[in-house]
Amino acid sequence: MRNEARWGYLLTLPFSLNLLVFFAFPFFFSLYLTFTQWDMFNAPDWIGGRNWSRLIQDASFWYSLRNILLFAAIFVPLQTILALVLAYFLNQSIRGKSFYRMLYFLPVVTPWLAGGTMWGWLLNKTYGMVNYMLTSLSLPPVDWLDSKQWWLPITSVALVNVWKGVGSSMVILLAAIQGVPKDLYEAASLEGANRWSVFWRIVFPLVSPMIFLVLVLSTISAFQAFDVFLVMFDSPNVVPDSKVTPNILIYKDAFLTTKMGYASAMSWALFIVILAVTLVQKRFEKRWVHYE
């Protein structure tokens, strides 16, 4: 038995070392850094709770939380609903089903640099295709990305992020829908149920655990949004408060001004926000998710 235990420890040693070195140590070291001032070149200097008190008074950080909350409120439900609808219809017997699946998944593998540049052109106030269509309908052009209304650029970026991420959520939900027993579809057909009844009374309850998974993953992804804002707007040094996100502030303080202590405090604050939102989602899980 001891020999088997030794072999067990030996075989799991690479995973254990990976967990300790690349996950556990950075996790607790970053918590320690929140109470220090560190420029990455000299030893950390213990300053107590000054980073946290500065964080509470930092208007830019609260603006970034406001922006990312609006971004998540638009992105998460819209992407989940759209992915569920696409997965349901692409599971039907329609012509060119494989082509449509590939078409909707294509943005997932498109680099943000190419996708963001393309959407930047489309949403440009002067020569963008979207404003061209609006003016063709005798509607005024809209400054999608540089509007003085702070919510409009955030909403535009959230919609672009839906375009980029809906394919991956669709694949997860499509796999769940394909797992629904065909006997249930046949029984519903014999009872004369229409497509809406089949979807709402059979498909939705059975795939609700995967819908909940998509919601949680999308929420975490939304709060960690970084590259989409970086590509759609500008470099971290010149992003105004109306367009900034927590991850851009963290990147700026950590790697451009080497204030690792304050950047760690912002990272932990963002972690607490994500944890709180996830716990709220978990709180309401039993009301609509069916596991049997």
FENTA-V962229 format. One record per helix or strand of 2 or more residues. SS is the DSSP state (h for helix, s for strand). FROM is the first residue (numbers start at 1). TO is the last residue. If there is no record, write none. Layout:
ss: (SS,SS)
from: (FROM,FROM)
to: (TO,TO)
This chain:
ss: (h,s,s,h,h,h,h,h,h,h,h,h,h,h,h)
from: (2,36,45,50,59,97,112,129,150,182,195,227,246,260,285)
to: (33,37,46,57,89,109,122,136,178,190,223,232,256,283,288)
